[in-house]
């Protein structure tokens, strides 16, 4: 029985200070804070433990608001997890260096997922593709090494490693190994993603003590963070309030939920009620989707089942699912690869534009012009030419000497997605524009290709025009077969067959509507399907026009058309 100022409801509170209803139930399995558990409802008699008919009523911790939100974060954070295993996919690989090209969007931290922990609690990284080396070389962004993840936490061969590593007998050695790794590789912090402690009663406490030990050993300029589930069922095992006082921030996995609004807010209310300051939370947004196949498409109740144990849903474009090879796609899309290859020199010119080009930051130059001469960083090049200088005397020379090769190619990859292996260094003359007079030597515009001159005698002024000679200048390699450009044909081939699924769903919805079995109005169904249908229609029209463009169109709008087609296909086809 309660004594003093205690109430009956204070004797056995719900974990995480979740709402408790009149039946003694703590929230729900998802967020612990829903109106079914958190709404105060009194009975007509006012007796304790009673509620109005049809309502569960809340007896303690009944707030559903986000709390602990008085202080602002020390700094803004936008965190990305880099999947190191993406290089094992058949296509759509991501180089970790390209994340800096998104820095304008506000990325502040990148977590390298994941380092390996051996059975003797040593740390290692399998850097088959050189991505960890590239990760360590990133500038202007916090580089965090991450441990754990779902597969490591539940895998038959690895699920016991974290459980054992945080035990008193192994805790000190494992903490020392983690801190050593961070220091040796000059990283900015460490992140743990254990999914999830609680398999035995001592795991949550061991995890907290381990984190406290790591924090005490890390240099003050290195951060410590964890990933935490946004589910009451899993989070209730965490001593999350104490952990939040230990770590610098918590990546809160507000995804894998039913929708992305109500439950995200509810889960934020749950964790802040549990004692976590809102300023310590980084709200998670996933870049992947979950799918399953229902046993019956007509089932709509809570007892509906789905096929298994593996998902029966249509496989994604990166899987080894059904594929249709249609030769006509080669005719439609082969020019896209050619366009990318032929655009490399133009991209290099933009990257190396005198003074203002990004590439000039990493190269030294020597230059001469009719009225200037000098040497130093290429951003300082001055090619002054006096007014009325004869064309024959208007010669400018720039010799390039690499100063910071690694940064040069990182910037080139980030800004233009051009690989180092696609570039060679050679002399390149850039002739001044020569406007030919009318007459027998005039060069007519080619009617078929307006941007090119028709073949004809050399215009007299071309032999005497000025030029800029760029010595040791980056150009596209001659053997373009060595340039590996992803042809979108492969992605389209994977995606197009999935249109059958959309058609089947349309038909089933139509039949449900006729039979009045549809769990929505006809207007809602029309609204839901209108966008994918119209987008597919637009994609089909665009694809038909591609072949007409063929080899003729090499300018920006060609690429925009392809990207438009792909974005539409990805948006409407699973």
Secondary structure, DSSP 8 states (H G I E B T S, - for coil): ---TT--GGGTT--GGG--EETTS-BS-SS-S--HHHH-----SS--TT---TT---EEE----S--S-SS--SS---EEEEEGGGGGSSS----GGGGGGGGGGT--EEEEEEEEE-TTS-EE---TTSHHHHHHT--SSEEEEEEE-HHHHH-TTTHHHHHHHTSHHHHHHHHHHHHHHHHHTT-SEEEEE-S---SSTTHHHHHHHHHHHHHHHS-TTSEEEEEEES-HHHHTTS-HHHHHHHSSEEEEE--SSSSSSHHHHHHHHHHHHTT--GGGEEE---SS-----BS-TT--STT--B--SS--S---TTSS------HHHHHHHHHHHHHHHHTHHHHHHHHT-TTTSGGGGGEEEEEEETTEEEEEEGGG------TT--GGG-EEEEEEEES-HHHHHHHHHHHH---GGGEEEEEEEEE------SSTT---B-SS-TTSB-S-S--GGGGG--EEEEEEEEEE-S-GGG-----THHHHHHHHTTHHHHHHHHHHHHHHHHTT--SS-HHHHHHHHHHHHHHHHHHHHHHHHHHHHTTT--SHHHHHHHHHHHHHHHHH--
